[in-house]
Amino acid sequence: MNDELAELEQKVEQVLALCSDLRAENQRLQVRMAGLEIEKQRLSGKVESARARLESLMEKLPQA
């Protein structure tokens, strides 16, 4: 009985350690995702700016 209890205790500790590791990984991934979202917004702004400049230049081209 004591052996079974010790084994169960060990398994519970392993599950708790895994949960802790997963929480830490989730936190890291959330921080990374937030950074990537900021980068995406910055790049989208650059693409929009380039698109506007190209459209402006195209309007200045002589029509054939």
PyMOL Python script that loads the backbone (N, CA, C, O; Angstrom):
from pymol import cmd

cmd.read_pdbstr("""\
ATOM      1  N   MET A   1       0.822  -1.203   0.000  1.00  0.00           N
ATOM      2  CA  MET A   1       0.000   0.000   0.000  1.00  0.00           C
ATOM      3  C   MET A   1       0.862   1.261   0.000  1.00  0.00           C
ATOM      4  O   MET A   1       0.579   2.224  -0.713  1.00  0.00           O
ATOM      5  N   ASN A   2       1.918   1.237   0.812  1.00  0.00           N
ATOM      6  CA  ASN A   2       2.809   2.397   0.866  1.00  0.00           C
ATOM      7  C   ASN A   2       3.524   2.609  -0.458  1.00  0.00           C
ATOM      8  O   ASN A   2       3.754   3.742  -0.881  1.00  0.00           O
ATOM      9  N   ASP A   3       3.871   1.506  -1.104  1.00  0.00           N
ATOM     10  CA  ASP A   3       4.530   1.615  -2.409  1.00  0.00           C
ATOM     11  C   ASP A   3       3.591   2.235  -3.438  1.00  0.00           C
ATOM     12  O   ASP A   3       4.004   3.075  -4.238  1.00  0.00           O
ATOM     13  N   GLU A   4       2.340   1.823  -3.415  1.00  0.00           N
ATOM     14  CA  GLU A   4       1.354   2.376  -4.338  1.00  0.00           C
ATOM     15  C   GLU A   4       1.145   3.866  -4.077  1.00  0.00           C
ATOM     16  O   GLU A   4       1.035   4.659  -5.013  1.00  0.00           O
ATOM     17  N   LEU A   5       1.091   4.232  -2.817  1.00  0.00           N
ATOM     18  CA  LEU A   5       0.916   5.639  -2.449  1.00  0.00           C
ATOM     19  C   LEU A   5       2.132   6.464  -2.892  1.00  0.00           C
ATOM     20  O   LEU A   5       1.984   7.578  -3.395  1.00  0.00           O
ATOM     21  N   ALA A   6       3.320   5.913  -2.700  1.00  0.00           N
ATOM     22  CA  ALA A   6       4.539   6.610  -3.109  1.00  0.00           C
ATOM     23  C   ALA A   6       4.569   6.776  -4.631  1.00  0.00           C
ATOM     24  O   ALA A   6       4.963   7.825  -5.141  1.00  0.00           O
ATOM     25  N   GLU A   7       4.148   5.733  -5.347  1.00  0.00           N
ATOM     26  CA  GLU A   7       4.106   5.804  -6.808  1.00  0.00           C
ATOM     27  C   GLU A   7       3.095   6.849  -7.275  1.00  0.00           C
ATOM     28  O   GLU A   7       3.371   7.620  -8.194  1.00  0.00           O
ATOM     29  N   LEU A   8       1.939   6.871  -6.644  1.00  0.00           N
ATOM     30  CA  LEU A   8       0.921   7.865  -6.980  1.00  0.00           C
ATOM     31  C   LEU A   8       1.426   9.271  -6.685  1.00  0.00           C
ATOM     32  O   LEU A   8       1.211  10.191  -7.474  1.00  0.00           O
ATOM     33  N   GLU A   9       2.093   9.435  -5.555  1.00  0.00           N
ATOM     34  CA  GLU A   9       2.648  10.745  -5.195  1.00  0.00           C
ATOM     35  C   GLU A   9       3.670  11.197  -6.232  1.00  0.00           C
ATOM     36  O   GLU A   9       3.707  12.369  -6.607  1.00  0.00           O
ATOM     37  N   GLN A  10       4.497  10.263  -6.691  1.00  0.00           N
ATOM     38  CA  GLN A  10       5.500  10.583  -7.707  1.00  0.00           C
ATOM     39  C   GLN A  10       4.827  11.003  -9.013  1.00  0.00           C
ATOM     40  O   GLN A  10       5.260  11.960  -9.655  1.00  0.00           O
ATOM     41  N   LYS A  11       3.786  10.299  -9.402  1.00  0.00           N
ATOM     42  CA  LYS A  11       3.075  10.644 -10.636  1.00  0.00           C
ATOM     43  C   LYS A  11       2.402  12.001 -10.522  1.00  0.00           C
ATOM     44  O   LYS A  11       2.409  12.774 -11.481  1.00  0.00           O
ATOM     45  N   VAL A  12       1.821  12.305  -9.367  1.00  0.00           N
ATOM     46  CA  VAL A  12       1.201  13.611  -9.157  1.00  0.00           C
ATOM     47  C   VAL A  12       2.255  14.707  -9.249  1.00  0.00           C
ATOM     48  O   VAL A  12       2.002  15.758  -9.839  1.00  0.00           O
ATOM     49  N   GLU A  13       3.420  14.477  -8.681  1.00  0.00           N
ATOM     50  CA  GLU A  13       4.506  15.462  -8.755  1.00  0.00           C
ATOM     51  C   GLU A  13       4.955  15.667 -10.197  1.00  0.00           C
ATOM     52  O   GLU A  13       5.270  16.785 -10.602  1.00  0.00           O
ATOM     53  N   GLN A  14       4.982  14.586 -10.967  1.00  0.00           N
ATOM     54  CA  GLN A  14       5.359  14.703 -12.378  1.00  0.00           C
ATOM     55  C   GLN A  14       4.325  15.524 -13.149  1.00  0.00           C
ATOM     56  O   GLN A  14       4.675  16.354 -13.988  1.00  0.00           O
ATOM     57  N   VAL A  15       3.057  15.282 -12.853  1.00  0.00           N
ATOM     58  CA  VAL A  15       1.993  16.043 -13.518  1.00  0.00           C
ATOM     59  C   VAL A  15       2.086  17.515 -13.134  1.00  0.00           C
ATOM     60  O   VAL A  15       1.932  18.389 -13.986  1.00  0.00           O
ATOM     61  N   LEU A  16       2.336  17.795 -11.861  1.00  0.00           N
ATOM     62  CA  LEU A  16       2.468  19.185 -11.423  1.00  0.00           C
ATOM     63  C   LEU A  16       3.661  19.858 -12.085  1.00  0.00           C
ATOM     64  O   LEU A  16       3.574  21.023 -12.473  1.00  0.00           O
ATOM     65  N   ALA A  17       4.765  19.148 -12.220  1.00  0.00           N
ATOM     66  CA  ALA A  17       5.946  19.708 -12.884  1.00  0.00           C
ATOM     67  C   ALA A  17       5.648  19.981 -14.354  1.00  0.00           C
ATOM     68  O   ALA A  17       6.034  21.016 -14.895  1.00  0.00           O
ATOM     69  N   LEU A  18       4.958  19.041 -14.990  1.00  0.00           N
ATOM     70  CA  LEU A  18       4.590  19.239 -16.392  1.00  0.00           C
ATOM     71  C   LEU A  18       3.675  20.442 -16.549  1.00  0.00           C
ATOM     72  O   LEU A  18       3.855  21.239 -17.469  1.00  0.00           O
ATOM     73  N   CYS A  19       2.695  20.582 -15.659  1.00  0.00           N
ATOM     74  CA  CYS A  19       1.790  21.741 -15.709  1.00  0.00           C
ATOM     75  C   CYS A  19       2.574  23.044 -15.550  1.00  0.00           C
ATOM     76  O   CYS A  19       2.311  24.027 -16.244  1.00  0.00           O
ATOM     77  N   SER A  20       3.519  23.039 -14.647  1.00  0.00           N
ATOM     78  CA  SER A  20       4.343  24.235 -14.435  1.00  0.00           C
ATOM     79  C   SER A  20       5.149  24.566 -15.685  1.00  0.00           C
ATOM     80  O   SER A  20       5.227  25.724 -16.095  1.00  0.00           O
ATOM     81  N   ASP A  21       5.747  23.540 -16.286  1.00  0.00           N
ATOM     82  CA  ASP A  21       6.515  23.751 -17.516  1.00  0.00           C
ATOM     83  C   ASP A  21       5.622  24.285 -18.636  1.00  0.00           C
ATOM     84  O   ASP A  21       6.010  25.193 -19.372  1.00  0.00           O
ATOM     85  N   LEU A  22       4.431  23.717 -18.757  1.00  0.00           N
ATOM     86  CA  LEU A  22       3.511  24.152 -19.806  1.00  0.00           C
ATOM     87  C   LEU A  22       3.033  25.585 -19.576  1.00  0.00           C
ATOM     88  O   LEU A  22       2.869  26.343 -20.532  1.00  0.00           O
ATOM     89  N   ARG A  23       2.812  25.955 -18.336  1.00  0.00           N
ATOM     90  CA  ARG A  23       2.430  27.344 -18.044  1.00  0.00           C
ATOM     91  C   ARG A  23       3.544  28.306 -18.441  1.00  0.00           C
ATOM     92  O   ARG A  23       3.289  29.353 -19.037  1.00  0.00           O
ATOM     93  N   ALA A  24       4.780  27.942 -18.105  1.00  0.00           N
ATOM     94  CA  ALA A  24       5.922  28.793 -18.460  1.00  0.00           C
ATOM     95  C   ALA A  24       6.064  28.903 -19.980  1.00  0.00           C
ATOM     96  O   ALA A  24       6.300  29.988 -20.509  1.00  0.00           O
ATOM     97  N   GLU A  25       5.919  27.785 -20.667  1.00  0.00           N
ATOM     98  CA  GLU A  25       6.011  27.806 -22.131  1.00  0.00           C
ATOM     99  C   GLU A  25       4.876  28.635 -22.725  1.00  0.00           C
ATOM    100  O   GLU A  25       5.092  29.392 -23.672  1.00  0.00           O
ATOM    101  N   ASN A  26       3.688  28.500 -22.184  1.00  0.00           N
ATOM    102  CA  ASN A  26       2.547  29.281 -22.659  1.00  0.00           C
ATOM    103  C   ASN A  26       2.818  30.776 -22.480  1.00  0.00           C
ATOM    104  O   ASN A  26       2.520  31.573 -23.370  1.00  0.00           O
ATOM    105  N   GLN A  27       3.377  31.153 -21.345  1.00  0.00           N
ATOM    106  CA  GLN A  27       3.699  32.558 -21.094  1.00  0.00           C
ATOM    107  C   GLN A  27       4.715  33.068 -22.112  1.00  0.00           C
ATOM    108  O   GLN A  27       4.561  34.160 -22.660  1.00  0.00           O
ATOM    109  N   ARG A  28       5.754  32.271 -22.361  1.00  0.00           N
ATOM    110  CA  ARG A  28       6.770  32.668 -23.353  1.00  0.00           C
ATOM    111  C   ARG A  28       6.144  32.820 -24.731  1.00  0.00           C
ATOM    112  O   ARG A  28       6.447  33.769 -25.454  1.00  0.00           O
ATOM    113  N   LEU A  29       5.272  31.889 -25.095  1.00  0.00           N
ATOM    114  CA  LEU A  29       4.629  31.952 -26.412  1.00  0.00           C
ATOM    115  C   LEU A  29       3.692  33.153 -26.521  1.00  0.00           C
ATOM    116  O   LEU A  29       3.587  33.755 -27.590  1.00  0.00           O
ATOM    117  N   GLN A  30       3.015  33.505 -25.439  1.00  0.00           N
ATOM    118  CA  GLN A  30       2.145  34.680 -25.474  1.00  0.00           C
ATOM    119  C   GLN A  30       2.958  35.955 -25.658  1.00  0.00           C
ATOM    120  O   GLN A  30       2.553  36.854 -26.394  1.00  0.00           O
ATOM    121  N   VAL A  31       4.101  36.031 -24.992  1.00  0.00           N
ATOM    122  CA  VAL A  31       4.980  37.206 -25.151  1.00  0.00           C
ATOM    123  C   VAL A  31       5.501  37.268 -26.582  1.00  0.00           C
ATOM    124  O   VAL A  31       5.525  38.333 -27.199  1.00  0.00           O
ATOM    125  N   ARG A  32       5.917  36.114 -27.102  1.00  0.00           N
ATOM    126  CA  ARG A  32       6.422  36.080 -28.485  1.00  0.00           C
ATOM    127  C   ARG A  32       5.327  36.471 -29.473  1.00  0.00           C
ATOM    128  O   ARG A  32       5.571  37.221 -30.417  1.00  0.00           O
ATOM    129  N   MET A  33       4.126  35.959 -29.249  1.00  0.00           N
ATOM    130  CA  MET A  33       3.014  36.263 -30.141  1.00  0.00           C
ATOM    131  C   MET A  33       2.691  37.760 -30.120  1.00  0.00           C
ATOM    132  O   MET A  33       2.396  38.348 -31.160  1.00  0.00           O
ATOM    133  N   ALA A  34       2.748  38.368 -28.943  1.00  0.00           N
ATOM    134  CA  ALA A  34       2.497  39.805 -28.853  1.00  0.00           C
ATOM    135  C   ALA A  34       3.552  40.581 -29.639  1.00  0.00           C
ATOM    136  O   ALA A  34       3.229  41.543 -30.335  1.00  0.00           O
ATOM    137  N   GLY A  35       4.798  40.164 -29.526  1.00  0.00           N
ATOM    138  CA  GLY A  35       5.870  40.811 -30.290  1.00  0.00           C
ATOM    139  C   GLY A  35       5.685  40.646 -31.785  1.00  0.00           C
ATOM    140  O   GLY A  35       5.910  41.580 -32.556  1.00  0.00           O
ATOM    141  N   LEU A  36       5.277  39.460 -32.189  1.00  0.00           N
ATOM    142  CA  LEU A  36       5.050  39.215 -33.614  1.00  0.00           C
ATOM    143  C   LEU A  36       3.855  40.013 -34.133  1.00  0.00           C
ATOM    144  O   LEU A  36       3.854  40.450 -35.284  1.00  0.00           O
ATOM    145  N   GLU A  37       2.853  40.202 -33.304  1.00  0.00           N
ATOM    146  CA  GLU A  37       1.688  41.006 -33.711  1.00  0.00           C
ATOM    147  C   GLU A  37       2.109  42.458 -33.927  1.00  0.00           C
ATOM    148  O   GLU A  37       1.662  43.095 -34.880  1.00  0.00           O
ATOM    149  N   ILE A  38       2.957  42.980 -33.059  1.00  0.00           N
ATOM    150  CA  ILE A  38       3.468  44.347 -33.220  1.00  0.00           C
ATOM    151  C   ILE A  38       4.276  44.450 -34.514  1.00  0.00           C
ATOM    152  O   ILE A  38       4.130  45.411 -35.269  1.00  0.00           O
ATOM    153  N   GLU A  39       5.132  43.450 -34.765  1.00  0.00           N
ATOM    154  CA  GLU A  39       5.932  43.440 -35.994  1.00  0.00           C
ATOM    155  C   GLU A  39       5.036  43.361 -37.227  1.00  0.00           C
ATOM    156  O   GLU A  39       5.295  44.024 -38.231  1.00  0.00           O
ATOM    157  N   LYS A  40       3.998  42.561 -37.151  1.00  0.00           N
ATOM    158  CA  LYS A  40       3.048  42.444 -38.266  1.00  0.00           C
ATOM    159  C   LYS A  40       2.390  43.788 -38.559  1.00  0.00           C
ATOM    160  O   LYS A  40       2.256  44.180 -39.718  1.00  0.00           O
ATOM    161  N   GLN A  41       1.980  44.490 -37.510  1.00  0.00           N
ATOM    162  CA  GLN A  41       1.358  45.803 -37.702  1.00  0.00           C
ATOM    163  C   GLN A  41       2.338  46.790 -38.327  1.00  0.00           C
ATOM    164  O   GLN A  41       1.971  47.576 -39.200  1.00  0.00           O
ATOM    165  N   ARG A  42       3.593  46.740 -37.868  1.00  0.00           N
ATOM    166  CA  ARG A  42       4.617  47.641 -38.420  1.00  0.00           C
ATOM    167  C   ARG A  42       4.828  47.349 -39.904  1.00  0.00           C
ATOM    168  O   ARG A  42       4.888  48.267 -40.722  1.00  0.00           O
ATOM    169  N   LEU A  43       4.940  46.069 -40.244  1.00  0.00           N
ATOM    170  CA  LEU A  43       5.162  45.704 -41.648  1.00  0.00           C
ATOM    171  C   LEU A  43       3.939  46.025 -42.507  1.00  0.00           C
ATOM    172  O   LEU A  43       4.082  46.430 -43.661  1.00  0.00           O
ATOM    173  N   SER A  44       2.755  45.849 -41.958  1.00  0.00           N
ATOM    174  CA  SER A  44       1.541  46.199 -42.703  1.00  0.00           C
ATOM    175  C   SER A  44       1.515  47.691 -43.003  1.00  0.00           C
ATOM    176  O   SER A  44       1.097  48.097 -44.087  1.00  0.00           O
ATOM    177  N   GLY A  45       1.953  48.503 -42.065  1.00  0.00           N
ATOM    178  CA  GLY A  45       2.037  49.940 -42.289  1.00  0.00           C
ATOM    179  C   GLY A  45       3.019  50.280 -43.398  1.00  0.00           C
ATOM    180  O   GLY A  45       2.759  51.152 -44.227  1.00  0.00           O
ATOM    181  N   LYS A  46       4.160  49.577 -43.406  1.00  0.00           N
ATOM    182  CA  LYS A  46       5.141  49.823 -44.459  1.00  0.00           C
ATOM    183  C   LYS A  46       4.591  49.417 -45.827  1.00  0.00           C
ATOM    184  O   LYS A  46       4.805  50.122 -46.813  1.00  0.00           O
ATOM    185  N   VAL A  47       3.891  48.299 -45.891  1.00  0.00           N
ATOM    186  CA  VAL A  47       3.305  47.843 -47.156  1.00  0.00           C
ATOM    187  C   VAL A  47       2.267  48.854 -47.630  1.00  0.00           C
ATOM    188  O   VAL A  47       2.222  49.194 -48.813  1.00  0.00           O
ATOM    189  N   GLU A  48       1.445  49.327 -46.724  1.00  0.00           N
ATOM    190  CA  GLU A  48       0.416  50.317 -47.086  1.00  0.00           C
ATOM    191  C   GLU A  48       1.058  51.607 -47.593  1.00  0.00           C
ATOM    192  O   GLU A  48       0.583  52.202 -48.560  1.00  0.00           O
ATOM    193  N   SER A  49       2.121  52.031 -46.947  1.00  0.00           N
ATOM    194  CA  SER A  49       2.827  53.239 -47.370  1.00  0.00           C
ATOM    195  C   SER A  49       3.426  53.043 -48.765  1.00  0.00           C
ATOM    196  O   SER A  49       3.339  53.935 -49.609  1.00  0.00           O
ATOM    197  N   ALA A  50       4.024  51.893 -49.004  1.00  0.00           N
ATOM    198  CA  ALA A  50       4.603  51.611 -50.317  1.00  0.00           C
ATOM    199  C   ALA A  50       3.511  51.547 -51.382  1.00  0.00           C
ATOM    200  O   ALA A  50       3.697  52.031 -52.498  1.00  0.00           O
ATOM    201  N   ARG A  51       2.378  50.951 -51.035  1.00  0.00           N
ATOM    202  CA  ARG A  51       1.262  50.874 -51.983  1.00  0.00           C
ATOM    203  C   ARG A  51       0.780  52.273 -52.361  1.00  0.00           C
ATOM    204  O   ARG A  51       0.528  52.557 -53.533  1.00  0.00           O
ATOM    205  N   ALA A  52       0.656  53.138 -51.364  1.00  0.00           N
ATOM    206  CA  ALA A  52       0.198  54.504 -51.627  1.00  0.00           C
ATOM    207  C   ALA A  52       1.201  55.253 -52.513  1.00  0.00           C
ATOM    208  O   ALA A  52       0.801  55.985 -53.418  1.00  0.00           O
ATOM    209  N   ARG A  53       2.498  55.071 -52.253  1.00  0.00           N
ATOM    210  CA  ARG A  53       3.509  55.730 -53.079  1.00  0.00           C
ATOM    211  C   ARG A  53       3.469  55.213 -54.512  1.00  0.00           C
ATOM    212  O   ARG A  53       3.585  55.990 -55.460  1.00  0.00           O
ATOM    213  N   LEU A  54       3.307  53.903 -54.670  1.00  0.00           N
ATOM    214  CA  LEU A  54       3.230  53.331 -56.016  1.00  0.00           C
ATOM    215  C   LEU A  54       2.004  53.840 -56.769  1.00  0.00           C
ATOM    216  O   LEU A  54       2.089  54.165 -57.953  1.00  0.00           O
ATOM    217  N   GLU A  55       0.879  53.907 -56.089  1.00  0.00           N
ATOM    218  CA  GLU A  55      -0.328  54.421 -56.735  1.00  0.00           C
ATOM    219  C   GLU A  55      -0.133  55.871 -57.158  1.00  0.00           C
ATOM    220  O   GLU A  55      -0.577  56.277 -58.232  1.00  0.00           O
ATOM    221  N   SER A  56       0.529  56.642 -56.316  1.00  0.00           N
ATOM    222  CA  SER A  56       0.792  58.046 -56.635  1.00  0.00           C
ATOM    223  C   SER A  56       1.703  58.151 -57.860  1.00  0.00           C
ATOM    224  O   SER A  56       1.473  58.974 -58.746  1.00  0.00           O
ATOM    225  N   LEU A  57       2.732  57.315 -57.900  1.00  0.00           N
ATOM    226  CA  LEU A  57       3.636  57.335 -59.050  1.00  0.00           C
ATOM    227  C   LEU A  57       2.928  56.882 -60.324  1.00  0.00           C
ATOM    228  O   LEU A  57       3.173  57.429 -61.399  1.00  0.00           O
ATOM    229  N   MET A  58       2.054  55.887 -60.207  1.00  0.00           N
ATOM    230  CA  MET A  58       1.328  55.395 -61.380  1.00  0.00           C
ATOM    231  C   MET A  58       0.415  56.476 -61.938  1.00  0.00           C
ATOM    232  O   MET A  58       0.236  56.559 -63.153  1.00  0.00           O
ATOM    233  N   GLU A  59      -0.156  57.294 -61.088  1.00  0.00           N
ATOM    234  CA  GLU A  59      -1.043  58.376 -61.542  1.00  0.00           C
ATOM    235  C   GLU A  59      -0.258  59.424 -62.323  1.00  0.00           C
ATOM    236  O   GLU A  59      -0.823  60.122 -63.164  1.00  0.00           O
ATOM    237  N   LYS A  60       1.046  59.539 -62.051  1.00  0.00           N
ATOM    238  CA  LYS A  60       1.858  60.533 -62.720  1.00  0.00           C
ATOM    239  C   LYS A  60       2.402  60.039 -64.062  1.00  0.00           C
ATOM    240  O   LYS A  60       2.913  60.836 -64.849  1.00  0.00           O
ATOM    241  N   LEU A  61       2.299  58.741 -64.331  1.00  0.00           N
ATOM    242  CA  LEU A  61       2.776  58.203 -65.615  1.00  0.00           C
ATOM    243  C   LEU A  61       1.885  58.679 -66.746  1.00  0.00           C
ATOM    244  O   LEU A  61       0.668  58.776 -66.588  1.00  0.00           O
ATOM    245  N   PRO A  62       2.481  58.970 -67.870  1.00  0.00           N
ATOM    246  CA  PRO A  62       1.661  59.375 -69.025  1.00  0.00           C
ATOM    247  C   PRO A  62       0.830  58.191 -69.517  1.00  0.00           C
ATOM    248  O   PRO A  62       1.277  57.044 -69.509  1.00  0.00           O
ATOM    249  N   GLN A  63      -0.355  58.497 -69.932  1.00  0.00           N
ATOM    250  CA  GLN A  63      -1.243  57.450 -70.459  1.00  0.00           C
ATOM    251  C   GLN A  63      -0.856  57.148 -71.899  1.00  0.00           C
ATOM    252  O   GLN A  63      -0.590  58.065 -72.677  1.00  0.00           O
ATOM    253  N   ALA A  64      -0.824  55.877 -72.256  1.00  0.00           N
ATOM    254  CA  ALA A  64      -0.419  55.479 -73.607  1.00  0.00           C
ATOM    255  C   ALA A  64      -1.586  55.508 -74.556  1.00  0.00           C
ATOM    256  O   ALA A  64      -1.428  55.201 -75.737  1.00  0.00           O
TER     257      ALA A  64
END
""", "prot")
cmd.dss("prot")
cmd.show_as("cartoon", "prot")
cmd.util.cbc("prot")
cmd.orient("prot")
